[in-house]
Amino acid sequence: MSSRSFRWRPQQALVWWTSGKDSAWALHLLQQDPAWDVLGLIAPVSEKNGRALLHGVRGELLERQAAALRLPLQFVPVDWTASEREREAAYRRALSAARAEGLEFLVFGDLASEQRRERVSLGVGKTGMEAVFPLWGRDSNQHAKELTAAGVSSWVCSVDTGTVPAALAGRRYDEAFVDALPAGVDPVGENNEFHTFVEWAPGWRRQVPAQAGRRIEVYDFAFTEMALAGLGGEGAAADPGAADITRSDSVDPFSHFERLARVQRYVDEHLAEDLDGDSVAHVAAMSPTGFSRFFRQHVGETFVVWLAHRRVKRACRLLQEHDDAVGQIGCAAGFHSERTFRRVFHEQVGCSPSEYRQRWLKTR
């Protein structure tokens, strides 16, 4: 009997791309699984303004996300005010073309949404593609914690004002945001209480650094205008290489998170004063406990340790620029005990303040 060898190939899929955290995480899980080959993204957008449906994010930002993922992106323009049948017809045309090219699976980021039946019908019943739900059945609280632990960075770009205060639109999606949600609201917005825009997730080639702009309230939603950080808002120039920032441990969290930037500015302005995590937490608009967790998670060390580094850095500059006594330098940098100043300085720099000054003078 002759034997025949069969060549195995992974299952080819498209991801239903909304610009948000759950789409990004579903994609991430499939990219970690050799059984899957994600070949592209498909995004439903308004045919009137090209924005992601319900999220309100401009199409060019979705294109930046696709470029960061190195995946092709196809927009599906639809009239959101049209009937469900008309919207399905637009989706069916786009998906049928994808199926004709050999793609078999359509991936959604739902955990427990009531839209699953509609999505399955759209895939299997209408186009011959099979709907896949990598996140289905997950606990929302655990899912939110997993996203945070993995470093997924996203903004809340829209909220349903019937369940979530409009003021929460435009905030970062983090533990502080989840803590601020009204009782009963799903922590990942699984019931469309809010939507997000992701600027980085594991596996991305680079960040899409974003900033929240003006808030617009339309019908029962509050939308925040998202723009590339540093490029302004509507109509800003879109240089494809401007946001090519590789995500790594070298990324400065104080430039990446606005609340950390506020903390750094405040600390630098009040460095000589008595500062601790509790006294600074209000600058970050967080509780002391929440701030402590947030700071350590994103900076990699406690606030107290970071503050000591900041003060020693200031002391080094003062030692270079002034002839004041070591005790005065320490006090100006925030150390109110000369003994403590000398000890901490030696631990971090490897020599005494006096020795540091002498070495620096020799190099001039």
Buried (B, 14 or more C-beta within 10 A) or exposed (E): EEEEEEEEEEBBBBBBBBBBBBBBBBBBBBBEEEEBBBBBBBBBBBBEEBBBBBBBBBBEBBBBBBBBBEBEBBBBBBEEEEEEEEBBEBBBEBBEEBBEEEBBBBBBBBBBBEEBEEBBEBBEEBBEBBBBBBBBEBEBEEBBBBBBEEEBBBBBBBBBBEBBEBEBBBBBBBBBBBEBBEEEBBBBBBBBBBBBBBBBBBBBEBBBBBBBBEBBEEEEBBBBBBBBBEBEEEEEEBEEEBBEBEBEEEBEBBEBBBBBBBBBEBBEEBBBEEBEBEEBBEBBEBBBEBBBBBBBBBBEEEBEEBBBEBBBBBBBEBBEEEEEEBBEBBBBBBBEEBEEBBEBBBEBBEEBBBEBBEEEEEEE
